[in-house]
Amino acid sequence: GLLDARLGNVDNALEELARALDENPLLPEVQLAYGELLLQQGRTEEALEALRVAQNLLQSDPQVEARMGQAMLAKSDFDGALEKLRFATSNGFDPPDVGRALALALVMTGNLSEGERVLDSIGPGSAGDGDVVDGLLQLERERPTEAEAILAALSAERANDAGVLNLYAVSLYRQARYTEAQDILGQAEALAPTDETIATNQVRAAAAVAAVELAAASAEVKALPTR
């Protein structure tokens, strides 16, 4: 199972690891590996279940704590994620993906300066994950034009990433570019039709567009000459 995972055969790896855990669930390294793969596949609830077992078997293990923190981030438990990720990095488990997760947790809990320092020390990474955090950081600092510059380029590279498109749209919305934001959110919604955040942002953008059009129509009426 672990060899399959290293070779990129994720489905085979998950099947073999699940089979091994059916035979003996008290294998902490296997629970950890299983949880990591599930997390990579976006199966957060299942990942957390495996990681909690690993956590019980490997008390205060920084790698387990790091993966728990990343799973909590995916669940929007930012305070809990920050605690786990701080522990992991301060105890020596600090690969770039964990560092960027820590930076994100810091930004989402309002620790903007520290989040920026952590992000600067790591860099964006080949997949642009750091750019996502940087774009979010600029939005939190009320710098939508700077956020747009980062997120526009990233959305071109990751056109199938609904989360990136959503952030890009937010940067446009905050510059009162509502129609552009609505168009981008339409693309994001097509990719993630059940995402509540994207759906809410789409409703807000549509309302803003309608308000602008109504104001424009009202101005035109007032401009008509009276008899």
Disulfide bonds with the S-S distance in Angstrom:
none
